[in-house]
Amino acid sequence: MQWFYNKIVLNLERQVSNVDYGIGISAQPIRSYGENLNWFFKLNPSFSKIFDQRWRLLSVITSDFWEKIFSPPSLFGYIASSVFICSLHSLSRDYTGSELKVHSRTKGCIFDFTPFKFDRRTLVSNPILCQSCKKSLHKLETIIRNQSGDHQFSLMANLNQVLSREWIGSPEKRDSSAYNLNKIYKYNVDRNSGFYKTPMGKIPKIPK
């Protein structure tokens, strides 16, 4: 996290302004000091002990374990869901001082935090919000409305739109995210698992 701040954030700070949250993606494993645990992502532990107040919250996501062990679902889907989850945690910490609650049971909910890491495939493949998390996010929505004065703000409507994954589109739907990934990078979100194509992934798909 300190490296991310020194090498990336400080350089970006000269080019952009009014950025509250930073999210980094690394191929290196993420481990906590004094622990042997490997994490999918980590948020910085405090608001300002280490980092400049202008960049209040930072997160780092690792692709290491997903690409090597857990894919499929694709790495693209995993990173997209992880960015989304880190953003919500940062939003909650910004407005309430604490992250959103997670649960150890596998529900398919985006806030599953199960000891059995393979279960994370469930929330990436079919992301949902369980009832208890919906209640927590409704409370967060109310807090944001009251603090910002924007009483038209609808966190839940935006969440449902993202979770539906309609924004991704498909490789066949022109100008959608999936179409452009396939067109520019030759990356098919339905077929490719990692950042780069494997020899098998490079074999062209035979039309039916």
Secondary structure, DSSP 8 states (H G I E B T S, - for coil): -HHHIIIIIHHHHTT--S--EEEEEESS-EE-TT---EESEEE-SSSSSSS-TTS-EEEEEE-HHIIIII-SS-HHHHHHHHHHHHHHHHHHHHHHSS----BSS--SBTTB--SSGGGHHHHHHS-B--HHHHHHHHHHHHHHHHHH--TT--HHHHHHHHHTTTTT--TTSTTSHHHHHHHHH---TTT--SSS--TTTTS-----
